[in-house]
Every structure is written in C-alpha cells, then in structure tokens.
Amino acid sequence: MRIIVSLTDNRPDAWIAGLQAELPDAEIEVWQSGAAPADHAVVWVPPQQLLDEQPQLKGLFNIGAGVDALLKLRVPPTTKIVRLDDAGMSVQMAEYVCHTLIRHFREFDVYEAEAREGRWSFRKPRQRRDFPVGVMGLGVLGERVARAVAHFEFPVLGWSRSPRQLDGVRTFAGESQFDEFLASTRVLVNLLPLTHETRGILNRDTLGRLLPGGYLISIARGGHLVEEHLVPLLDAGKLAGATLDVFQTEPLPADHPFWRHPKITVTPHASARTLRDESVAQIAGKIRALAQGQPISGVVDRDKGY
C-alpha cells in the first residue's frame, strides 16, 4: 500500500511517523509532483495538481472536520473524500461553547471590565429558562455541544437539515422549521458545515429573528456569517454580543472592526484543534477497513457538501 501526505501550513513529519507506526507495511511519503501512483492521500488544503496527477486515489483523507476546501477542487469521482469523525474536537467545541455561554450568561465580561476600573458591584441573577440555546447543526460536534449545554440546565434547541432526535433537546429540521427555531433561541451556536445552501446563513435577517438580547457564537466556518451585517445589529441593540472564532479572511486583518467592537470577542480559530495522535489512529483504522472491503464512516456526500 502506498500513501502520500500533503499538508499545507502543517509540518508532515510527525503525521508520517504516526501513520507509519499504525501502518508498518505501507509506503508513506510527502507528495511531490511526479510521485508514483498512490492508494490514498492524507491532506489539508492540497493543490489541484495532486489530484490531477493522482486520479487513481481510493481515499482522500482530510485531517480536519471541514471539507469545504476539498469540495472546491476537481476530485476524481472514484475517490472517496473522508473527513474526521471527531478525533478529540467535539469535547473542545463543547468546552468553548460552555465557557462562552456561561461567561455571557453570568455577565463575567461585565465584571472583568468593572474590575479593570476598580469598581465593586453586583449583577441581578438571570434565569436559565430565559436563555434558550439553539445549536445549528447536529452532527458529531453539534450533538456533543448540545448535550454539554443541557448539562448546565439551559433549555437546548437543535436545528438540522434532516430530522434528528436527541434526549433533552427540542429539535427542528429543514427550512419549514427554521424560523420557529430562530424565534425560540436567544444564544445561537453555529456548527453547520459550509455548503452552497449555508453560506451567508448568519445575516441581518436570520440574526434579527432571535429573541431580544440575542447572542451569537460562531465556530464553524467564516463563510457562514455576512460580516458587514453584524456590527449594525450590535449597535442597534438587536444583539447583545457575539463571540467569533472563524472569519472570512484568516488571520483577521488588523484593521477589521471586529477587533475593536466592545460587544465582540475574537479568538483565532482556536475553538477546536486537530489532535494528531487521535486523528492518525482514526485515519489508519479507516485505511485498514477499506483495504479489507469494509464500510467506513465519514465519507462525504458531495451533493450535500458534508
């Protein structure tokens, strides 16, 4: 078996060493133009040239959960695009969302600002029932986030393209129930895949339909948010605030207004990072399964975009 590795902006050495330990009989090397035909490729934002030169690939294994960059390329129709199922990212997402939610709900951001001014004050306690949390996207990551939020006894809602059932979560599905989902949500968490249908889904119309004092937690892809719509909603008081981890341009430009807005918290695409050891074990396991003719999880439906 022959495996090539192409990881833009990532050092490949540790990935190759890990894969070699898991698949000792495989020939694994960094992809270079003109390389011999391979059975599989492990990639992150690979160049089109790799796919043009390797049309026989059986599997194209992405080292992240999001595959929108791969779907922009001309991938041979016989090549399976395979995303990570989790590999340690869902618990990180859950930590990030719960931290952000509780910081907003308990007004710790206000306490921090007052502490910097040497002010001692108290805030009136809020009721969890008044802060329903809506999770957009109920895949592996979204489900873990929804369950974690429910643990803190907030009302939890979930919206997905197709119907899902989760204990303790009020679920909505499809376009027909989208408005009702938004109108029942105060804190909106976006974990949707980025597809043609979901690009720009966070805009003045959808965000304006949240309950008064709405709050946005955006941690999926920057392309979901129409960035120029957010600041006017905040300045008009239609949203109470936003925590943003993903952006249309990354790194976020130094002159971007999000850096300086008092109601926006910016983090540098850090809500969940790929854990290499877990990812290597998962990818190797799927490669072994394919070699034995077994089905695997995480194969991307190109029509759906995830």
TORTOR-578785 format. One record per residue (C-alpha): chain; residue number from 1; x, z, y. Coordinates in nm, 4 decimals, padded with zeros to 6 digits. Layout:
% residues N
{zavo A,NUM,{X,Z,Y}}
...
***
This chain:
% residues 306
{zavo A,1,{00.0000,00.0000,00.0000}}
{zavo A,2,{00.1248,-00.0884,00.3473}}
{zavo A,3,{00.0149,00.0914,00.6670}}
{zavo A,4,{00.1092,00.0101,01.0259}}
{zavo A,5,{00.0832,00.2525,01.3201}}
{zavo A,6,{00.0206,00.1576,01.6849}}
{zavo A,7,{-00.0461,00.4488,01.9215}}
{zavo A,8,{-00.0460,00.3581,02.2893}}
{zavo A,9,{00.0740,00.6507,02.5049}}
{zavo A,10,{00.1390,00.8613,02.1921}}
{zavo A,11,{00.4639,00.9165,02.0030}}
{zavo A,12,{00.4172,00.7801,01.6487}}
{zavo A,13,{00.6963,00.9675,01.4662}}
{zavo A,14,{00.5005,01.2804,01.3731}}
{zavo A,15,{00.1967,01.0741,01.2714}}
{zavo A,16,{00.4087,00.8581,01.0434}}
{zavo A,17,{00.5777,01.1636,00.8900}}
{zavo A,18,{00.2417,01.3283,00.8282}}
{zavo A,19,{00.0881,01.0170,00.6752}}
{zavo A,20,{00.3956,00.9650,00.4573}}
{zavo A,21,{00.3662,01.3203,00.3248}}
{zavo A,22,{-00.0011,01.2609,00.2407}}
{zavo A,23,{00.0549,00.9107,00.1006}}
{zavo A,24,{00.4061,00.9204,-00.0529}}
{zavo A,25,{00.3710,00.5859,-00.2304}}
{zavo A,26,{00.2695,00.3973,00.0852}}
{zavo A,27,{00.4987,00.1948,00.3075}}
{zavo A,28,{00.4311,00.3175,00.6644}}
{zavo A,29,{00.5941,00.1935,00.9822}}
{zavo A,30,{00.5379,00.1332,01.3529}}
{zavo A,31,{00.3714,-00.2014,01.4161}}
{zavo A,32,{00.5820,-00.4700,01.5790}}
{zavo A,33,{00.4888,-00.8299,01.6429}}
{zavo A,34,{00.5662,-01.0402,01.3399}}
{zavo A,35,{00.5319,-00.7490,01.0972}}
{zavo A,36,{00.4373,-00.8238,00.7376}}
{zavo A,37,{00.0655,-00.8060,00.6495}}
{zavo A,38,{-00.0651,-00.4515,00.6091}}
{zavo A,39,{-00.3607,-00.2981,00.4288}}
{zavo A,40,{-00.4544,-00.0508,00.7014}}
{zavo A,41,{-00.3677,00.0326,01.0618}}
{zavo A,42,{-00.3741,00.3721,01.2337}}
{zavo A,43,{-00.4261,00.3121,01.6035}}
{zavo A,44,{-00.5009,00.4316,01.9517}}
{zavo A,45,{-00.5822,00.1569,02.2061}}
{zavo A,46,{-00.3951,-00.1110,02.0117}}
{zavo A,47,{-00.3172,-00.4518,02.1632}}
{zavo A,48,{-00.5264,-00.7528,02.0708}}
{zavo A,49,{-00.2099,-00.9123,01.9337}}
{zavo A,50,{-00.2014,-00.6640,01.6457}}
{zavo A,51,{-00.5478,-00.7688,01.5320}}
{zavo A,52,{-00.4760,-01.1368,01.5805}}
{zavo A,53,{-00.1654,-01.1079,01.3617}}
{zavo A,54,{-00.3270,-00.8812,01.1003}}
{zavo A,55,{-00.6666,-01.0392,01.0168}}
{zavo A,56,{-00.6459,-00.9129,00.6569}}
{zavo A,57,{-00.6650,-00.5428,00.7522}}
{zavo A,58,{-00.9109,-00.3478,00.5399}}
{zavo A,59,{-00.9281,-00.0449,00.7666}}
{zavo A,60,{-00.8616,00.0208,01.1346}}
{zavo A,61,{-00.8371,00.3985,01.1705}}
{zavo A,62,{-00.8795,00.5391,01.5214}}
{zavo A,63,{-00.7070,00.8727,01.5948}}
{zavo A,64,{-00.9907,00.9775,01.8278}}
{zavo A,65,{-01.3675,01.0066,01.8015}}
{zavo A,66,{-01.4471,00.7476,02.0705}}
{zavo A,67,{-01.4165,00.3843,01.9614}}
{zavo A,68,{-01.5311,00.2046,02.2781}}
{zavo A,69,{-01.1772,00.0728,02.3403}}
{zavo A,70,{-01.1676,-00.0834,01.9934}}
{zavo A,71,{-01.5073,-00.2442,02.0331}}
{zavo A,72,{-01.3770,-00.4355,02.3354}}
{zavo A,73,{-01.1288,-00.6126,02.1085}}
{zavo A,74,{-01.1821,-00.9013,01.8667}}
{zavo A,75,{-01.1683,-00.7099,01.5392}}
{zavo A,76,{-01.1901,-00.9256,01.2248}}
{zavo A,77,{-01.5394,-00.8956,01.0712}}
{zavo A,78,{-01.3976,-00.7860,00.7349}}
{zavo A,79,{-01.2001,-00.4970,00.8894}}
{zavo A,80,{-01.3730,-00.1583,00.8830}}
{zavo A,81,{-01.3437,00.0336,01.2122}}
{zavo A,82,{-01.3204,00.4003,01.1182}}
{zavo A,83,{-01.3454,00.6910,01.3608}}
{zavo A,84,{-01.2570,01.0551,01.3094}}
{zavo A,85,{-01.5494,01.2691,01.1983}}
{zavo A,86,{-01.4220,01.5842,01.3662}}
{zavo A,87,{-01.0630,01.6908,01.2953}}
{zavo A,88,{-01.0910,02.0091,01.4990}}
{zavo A,89,{-01.2558,01.8539,01.8055}}
{zavo A,90,{-01.6082,01.9928,01.7649}}
{zavo A,91,{-01.5036,02.3575,01.7946}}
{zavo A,92,{-01.3010,02.2730,02.1064}}
{zavo A,93,{-01.6026,02.0972,02.2577}}
{zavo A,94,{-01.8187,02.3980,02.1770}}
{zavo A,95,{-01.5679,02.6324,02.3427}}
{zavo A,96,{-01.5526,02.4148,02.6532}}
{zavo A,97,{-01.9300,02.3849,02.6915}}
{zavo A,98,{-01.9991,02.7526,02.6285}}
{zavo A,99,{-01.7282,02.8585,02.8732}}
{zavo A,100,{-01.8598,02.6213,03.1400}}
{zavo A,101,{-02.2231,02.7149,03.0791}}
{zavo A,102,{-02.1599,03.0903,03.0938}}
{zavo A,103,{-01.9332,03.0587,03.3973}}
{zavo A,104,{-02.2169,02.8831,03.5805}}
{zavo A,105,{-02.4988,03.0990,03.4450}}
{zavo A,106,{-02.3227,03.4282,03.5223}}
{zavo A,107,{-02.2002,03.2881,03.8573}}
{zavo A,108,{-01.8405,03.3736,03.7792}}
{zavo A,109,{-01.7358,03.0877,04.0073}}
{zavo A,110,{-01.9021,03.2713,04.2962}}
{zavo A,111,{-01.7292,03.5969,04.2023}}
{zavo A,112,{-01.3949,03.4142,04.1926}}
{zavo A,113,{-01.4490,03.2708,04.5401}}
{zavo A,114,{-01.5521,03.6095,04.6794}}
{zavo A,115,{-01.2562,03.7818,04.5155}}
{zavo A,116,{-01.0202,03.5445,04.6929}}
{zavo A,117,{-01.1774,03.6624,05.0186}}
{zavo A,118,{-01.1544,04.0306,04.9196}}
{zavo A,119,{-01.5338,04.0632,04.9001}}
{zavo A,120,{-01.7116,04.3019,04.6601}}
{zavo A,121,{-02.0693,04.2031,04.5832}}
{zavo A,122,{-02.3232,04.1724,04.3057}}
{zavo A,123,{-02.5439,03.8831,04.1988}}
{zavo A,124,{-02.9003,03.9212,04.0792}}
{zavo A,125,{-02.9104,03.8774,03.6987}}
{zavo A,126,{-03.0507,03.5462,03.5768}}
{zavo A,127,{-03.2716,03.4908,03.2733}}
{zavo A,128,{-03.1513,03.2660,02.9915}}
{zavo A,129,{-03.5007,03.1307,02.9444}}
{zavo A,130,{-03.4682,02.9720,03.2896}}
{zavo A,131,{-03.1580,02.7750,03.1868}}
{zavo A,132,{-03.2553,02.5390,02.9058}}
{zavo A,133,{-02.9529,02.3401,02.7916}}
{zavo A,134,{-03.0017,01.9764,02.6977}}
{zavo A,135,{-02.7419,01.8107,02.4739}}
{zavo A,136,{-02.7338,01.4307,02.4843}}
{zavo A,137,{-02.6003,01.3032,02.1535}}
{zavo A,138,{-02.6492,01.4922,01.8264}}
{zavo A,139,{-02.3656,01.3605,01.6137}}
{zavo A,140,{-02.0973,01.5848,01.4665}}
{zavo A,141,{-01.9783,01.7008,01.8098}}
{zavo A,142,{-02.3217,01.7349,01.9679}}
{zavo A,143,{-02.4631,01.9300,01.6761}}
{zavo A,144,{-02.1757,02.1790,01.6855}}
{zavo A,145,{-02.2172,02.2243,02.0613}}
{zavo A,146,{-02.5939,02.2726,02.0322}}
{zavo A,147,{-02.5526,02.5383,01.7630}}
{zavo A,148,{-02.2863,02.7220,01.9641}}
{zavo A,149,{-02.5037,02.7305,02.2764}}
{zavo A,150,{-02.8019,02.8545,02.0726}}
{zavo A,151,{-02.5852,03.1453,01.9542}}
{zavo A,152,{-02.5884,03.2770,02.3131}}
{zavo A,153,{-02.9709,03.2652,02.3100}}
{zavo A,154,{-03.0187,02.9881,02.5638}}
{zavo A,155,{-03.3076,02.7502,02.4953}}
{zavo A,156,{-03.1448,02.4373,02.3486}}
{zavo A,157,{-03.2787,02.0833,02.3554}}
{zavo A,158,{-03.1237,01.7770,02.1986}}
{zavo A,159,{-03.1724,01.4054,02.2572}}
{zavo A,160,{-03.0504,01.1258,02.0342}}
{zavo A,161,{-03.1219,00.7599,01.9738}}
{zavo A,162,{-03.2901,00.8278,01.6385}}
{zavo A,163,{-03.4856,01.1382,01.5338}}
{zavo A,164,{-03.2870,01.4442,01.4258}}
{zavo A,165,{-03.3919,01.7908,01.3161}}
{zavo A,166,{-03.1765,02.0962,01.3947}}
{zavo A,167,{-03.2777,02.4569,01.3375}}
{zavo A,168,{-03.3246,02.6354,01.6693}}
{zavo A,169,{-03.3063,02.3138,01.8718}}
{zavo A,170,{-03.6007,02.1301,02.0266}}
{zavo A,171,{-03.5202,01.7670,01.9578}}
{zavo A,172,{-03.6200,01.4461,02.1325}}
{zavo A,173,{-03.5462,01.0882,02.0314}}
{zavo A,174,{-03.5473,00.7417,02.1791}}
{zavo A,175,{-03.6405,00.6018,02.5159}}
{zavo A,176,{-04.0019,00.7180,02.4888}}
{zavo A,177,{-03.8973,01.0863,02.4904}}
{zavo A,178,{-03.6033,01.0631,02.7295}}
{zavo A,179,{-03.7972,01.1538,03.0443}}
{zavo A,180,{-03.9534,01.4581,02.8780}}
{zavo A,181,{-03.6102,01.5706,02.7605}}
{zavo A,182,{-03.4621,01.5452,03.1102}}
{zavo A,183,{-03.7594,01.7162,03.2751}}
{zavo A,184,{-03.7192,02.0116,03.0355}}
{zavo A,185,{-03.3429,02.0511,03.0940}}
{zavo A,186,{-03.1529,02.2468,03.3587}}
{zavo A,187,{-02.7978,02.2233,03.2203}}
{zavo A,188,{-02.7235,01.8749,03.0875}}
{zavo A,189,{-02.4352,01.8217,02.8425}}
{zavo A,190,{-02.3373,01.4622,02.7690}}
{zavo A,191,{-02.1862,01.3869,02.4275}}
{zavo A,192,{-02.3179,01.0339,02.3770}}
{zavo A,193,{-02.0987,00.7503,02.2523}}
{zavo A,194,{-02.0232,00.4942,02.5217}}
{zavo A,195,{-02.2170,00.1764,02.4451}}
{zavo A,196,{-02.3769,-00.1018,02.6457}}
{zavo A,197,{-02.7015,00.0983,02.6487}}
{zavo A,198,{-02.5451,00.4290,02.7562}}
{zavo A,199,{-02.3028,00.3047,03.0227}}
{zavo A,200,{-02.4177,00.4463,03.3575}}
{zavo A,201,{-02.6853,00.6633,03.1943}}
{zavo A,202,{-02.5902,00.9545,03.4231}}
{zavo A,203,{-02.7128,00.8320,03.7620}}
{zavo A,204,{-02.9240,00.9375,04.0600}}
{zavo A,205,{-03.2439,00.8625,03.8679}}
{zavo A,206,{-03.1711,01.0471,03.5441}}
{zavo A,207,{-02.9874,01.3396,03.7040}}
{zavo A,208,{-03.2624,01.3661,03.9635}}
{zavo A,209,{-03.5158,01.4294,03.6861}}
{zavo A,210,{-03.3552,01.7541,03.5722}}
{zavo A,211,{-03.5182,02.0868,03.6510}}
{zavo A,212,{-03.4410,02.2186,04.0019}}
{zavo A,213,{-03.0884,02.3547,04.0215}}
{zavo A,214,{-02.9665,02.1181,03.7510}}
{zavo A,215,{-02.6062,02.1303,03.6354}}
{zavo A,216,{-02.4045,01.8540,03.4669}}
{zavo A,217,{-02.1330,01.8981,03.2026}}
{zavo A,218,{-01.9787,01.5550,03.1366}}
{zavo A,219,{-01.7308,01.5485,02.8460}}
{zavo A,220,{-01.7902,01.2219,02.6569}}
{zavo A,221,{-01.6687,00.9137,02.8478}}
{zavo A,222,{-01.6214,00.8436,03.2172}}
{zavo A,223,{-01.8301,00.5283,03.1937}}
{zavo A,224,{-02.1471,00.7299,03.1391}}
{zavo A,225,{-02.1514,00.8582,03.4982}}
{zavo A,226,{-02.2198,00.6459,03.8049}}
{zavo A,227,{-01.9683,00.8428,04.0072}}
{zavo A,228,{-02.0880,00.7424,04.3533}}
{zavo A,229,{-02.4321,00.8906,04.2777}}
{zavo A,230,{-02.3116,01.2434,04.2047}}
{zavo A,231,{-02.1912,01.3728,04.5418}}
{zavo A,232,{-02.5131,01.2770,04.7297}}
{zavo A,233,{-02.7186,01.4648,04.4673}}
{zavo A,234,{-02.4995,01.7728,04.5106}}
{zavo A,235,{-02.5017,01.7547,04.8900}}
{zavo A,236,{-02.8811,01.7181,04.8935}}
{zavo A,237,{-02.9189,02.0279,04.6751}}
{zavo A,238,{-03.0781,01.8348,04.3893}}
{zavo A,239,{-02.7973,01.9502,04.1616}}
{zavo A,240,{-02.6312,02.2911,04.1719}}
{zavo A,241,{-02.2991,02.1671,04.0415}}
{zavo A,242,{-02.1039,01.9716,03.7836}}
{zavo A,243,{-01.8066,02.0151,03.5535}}
{zavo A,244,{-01.6398,01.6843,03.4735}}
{zavo A,245,{-01.3745,01.6218,03.2107}}
{zavo A,246,{-01.3893,01.2407,03.1908}}
{zavo A,247,{-01.3748,00.9751,03.4614}}
{zavo A,248,{-01.3970,00.6018,03.5150}}
{zavo A,249,{-01.0284,00.5980,03.6149}}
{zavo A,250,{-00.7860,00.8367,03.4486}}
{zavo A,251,{-00.5835,01.0112,03.5756}}
{zavo A,252,{-00.8361,01.0786,03.8500}}
{zavo A,253,{-00.6939,00.9252,04.1712}}
{zavo A,254,{-00.5523,01.1775,04.4185}}
{zavo A,255,{-00.7898,01.0635,04.6937}}
{zavo A,256,{-01.1035,01.0882,04.4792}}
{zavo A,257,{-01.3762,01.3047,04.6408}}
{zavo A,258,{-01.4372,01.4931,04.3160}}
{zavo A,259,{-01.1119,01.6850,04.3656}}
{zavo A,260,{-01.2280,01.8414,04.6908}}
{zavo A,261,{-01.6011,01.8937,04.6423}}
{zavo A,262,{-01.6833,02.2666,04.6231}}
{zavo A,263,{-01.9560,02.2162,04.3615}}
{zavo A,264,{-01.7442,02.0085,04.1229}}
{zavo A,265,{-01.4972,02.1446,03.8684}}
{zavo A,266,{-01.2469,01.8892,03.7367}}
{zavo A,267,{-01.0496,01.9133,03.4118}}
{zavo A,268,{-00.8029,01.6431,03.2933}}
{zavo A,269,{-00.9809,01.5050,02.9825}}
{zavo A,270,{-00.8962,01.8276,02.8050}}
{zavo A,271,{-01.2295,01.9397,02.6572}}
{zavo A,272,{-01.1033,01.8476,02.3082}}
{zavo A,273,{-00.7699,01.7095,02.1976}}
{zavo A,274,{-00.6961,01.5433,01.8660}}
{zavo A,275,{-00.5378,01.7891,01.6234}}
{zavo A,276,{-00.2759,01.5822,01.4464}}
{zavo A,277,{-00.2482,01.7632,01.1126}}
{zavo A,278,{-00.6244,01.7694,01.0570}}
{zavo A,279,{-00.6546,01.4071,01.1653}}
{zavo A,280,{-00.3738,01.2899,00.9372}}
{zavo A,281,{-00.5313,01.4640,00.6382}}
{zavo A,282,{-00.8706,01.3081,00.7137}}
{zavo A,283,{-00.7333,00.9554,00.7620}}
{zavo A,284,{-00.5211,00.9775,00.4465}}
{zavo A,285,{-00.8196,01.1001,00.2484}}
{zavo A,286,{-01.0269,00.8055,00.3623}}
{zavo A,287,{-00.7491,00.5587,00.2804}}
{zavo A,288,{-00.7261,00.7039,-00.0717}}
{zavo A,289,{-01.1037,00.6794,-00.1105}}
{zavo A,290,{-01.1056,00.3147,-00.0039}}
{zavo A,291,{-00.8272,00.2366,-00.2499}}
{zavo A,292,{-01.0467,00.3815,-00.5248}}
{zavo A,293,{-01.3518,00.1839,-00.4133}}
{zavo A,294,{-01.5344,00.4920,-00.2849}}
{zavo A,295,{-01.7515,00.5052,00.0294}}
{zavo A,296,{-01.6187,00.6876,00.3358}}
{zavo A,297,{-01.7737,00.8465,00.6416}}
{zavo A,298,{-01.7034,00.7432,00.9990}}
{zavo A,299,{-01.7359,00.3663,00.9537}}
{zavo A,300,{-01.8529,00.2289,01.2882}}
{zavo A,301,{-02.1717,00.0240,01.3124}}
{zavo A,302,{-02.0607,-00.2452,01.5549}}
{zavo A,303,{-02.4172,-00.3279,01.6579}}
{zavo A,304,{-02.4850,00.0331,01.7580}}
{zavo A,305,{-02.1379,00.0915,01.9008}}
{zavo A,306,{-02.0660,00.4120,01.7074}}
***
